[in-house]
Amino acid sequence: MDTPEDILEKIQKLIDQNPQYKFEAYSFILAALHFTMSSMKEPRHITGEEFCDGIRRYAIDQFGPLAKTVLEHWGIKETLDFGKIVFALVDIGLMRKTKEDSLDDFKHVYDFKEAFHSKVVFES
């Protein structure tokens, strides 16, 4: 099992290889997975679409009307970015996937402008 230091080192290597996303983006996705799984009655594998919804709910929970701004500051501008981060975390062993999972599962799940619009944020 990875120690916290191992996890930090692995994520830093990802950032060194591809600085498109900030450190916070990776740690946020890991926390969003915990948030999403915690809201389920029974633990099970989730689809990319389900995870994108959980990420949206977690971002709104954590950042309210600033959710879109915070995500964009970290380099996340669309749901495909969630998938790229997830698959990078899979590659370093911090997340898992099935044979059926694909980066395409994260394409165009929702529009950021609509998903994080202030009316949506305040109703959630």
C-alpha positions in Angstrom: 0.0 0.0 0.0 1.3 3.4 -0.9 2.2 5.8 1.9 1.0 9.4 1.6 4.6 10.4 0.6 4.5 7.7 -2.2 1.2 9.1 -3.5 2.5 12.7 -3.5 5.6 11.6 -5.3 3.6 9.7 -8.0 1.3 12.7 -8.6 4.3 15.0 -8.8 5.8 12.8 -11.5 2.6 13.0 -13.4 2.7 16.8 -13.2 6.4 16.9 -14.2 5.6 14.8 -17.3 2.4 16.7 -18.2 1.9 20.0 -16.5 -1.5 20.5 -18.1 -3.2 19.9 -14.7 -2.3 21.3 -11.3 -1.6 19.0 -8.3 -5.0 20.0 -6.8 -6.8 18.6 -9.8 -5.4 15.1 -9.1 -6.1 15.3 -5.4 -9.6 16.6 -6.1 -10.4 13.7 -8.4 -9.3 11.3 -5.7 -11.4 13.1 -3.1 -14.4 13.2 -5.6 -14.1 9.4 -6.0 -14.5 9.0 -2.2 -17.4 11.5 -2.2 -19.1 9.6 -5.1 -18.6 6.2 -3.6 -19.7 7.3 -0.1 -23.1 8.4 -1.5 -23.9 5.0 -2.9 -25.9 2.4 -1.0 -23.6 -0.5 -2.0 -20.0 -0.1 -3.3 -19.7 -1.0 -7.0 -17.8 0.1 -10.1 -19.1 3.4 -11.5 -19.2 4.5 -15.1 -17.4 7.6 -16.4 -20.8 9.3 -16.7 -21.7 8.5 -13.1 -18.3 9.7 -11.9 -18.6 12.9 -13.8 -21.9 13.6 -12.1 -20.3 12.8 -8.7 -17.4 15.1 -9.5 -19.9 17.9 -10.4 -21.8 17.4 -7.1 -18.6 17.3 -5.1 -17.2 20.5 -6.8 -20.5 22.3 -6.1 -20.4 21.0 -2.5 -16.8 22.2 -2.0 -16.7 25.5 -4.0 -20.3 26.5 -4.6 -20.7 29.1 -7.3 -16.9 29.2 -7.8 -16.7 25.5 -8.8 -16.2 26.1 -12.5 -13.6 28.8 -11.9 -11.6 26.6 -9.5 -11.7 23.6 -11.9 -10.6 25.8 -14.8 -7.8 27.3 -12.7 -6.5 23.7 -12.2 -6.6 23.1 -16.0 -10.0 21.3 -16.1 -12.3 22.8 -18.7 -14.5 19.8 -19.8 -15.5 16.4 -18.6 -12.9 14.8 -20.9 -10.3 16.4 -18.6 -11.8 14.4 -15.7 -11.2 11.2 -17.8 -7.6 12.2 -18.6 -6.9 12.7 -14.9 -8.6 9.4 -14.0 -6.7 7.4 -16.6 -3.4 9.0 -15.5 -4.2 8.0 -11.9 -5.0 4.5 -13.2 -1.6 4.3 -14.9 0.2 5.0 -11.7 -1.9 2.6 -9.7 -3.9 5.1 -7.6 -7.3 4.2 -9.3 -8.6 1.2 -11.1 -10.6 0.5 -14.2 -12.3 -2.4 -16.0 -11.6 -3.6 -19.5 -14.8 -1.9 -20.6 -13.8 1.6 -19.3 -12.6 4.0 -21.9 -11.5 7.7 -22.0 -14.5 8.1 -24.4 -16.8 7.5 -21.4 -15.8 11.0 -20.2 -16.4 12.9 -23.5 -19.1 15.5 -23.6 -20.9 14.2 -20.5 -22.1 17.7 -19.7 -21.3 21.3 -20.6 -19.4 23.1 -17.9 -21.2 26.4 -18.4 -24.5 24.7 -17.9 -23.5 22.2 -15.2 -21.9 24.9 -13.0 -24.3 27.8 -13.8 -25.1 29.7 -10.6 -28.8 28.6 -10.8 -27.7 24.9 -10.9 -25.2 25.5 -8.1 -27.7 27.1 -5.8 -30.4 24.4 -6.4 -28.1 21.5 -5.8 
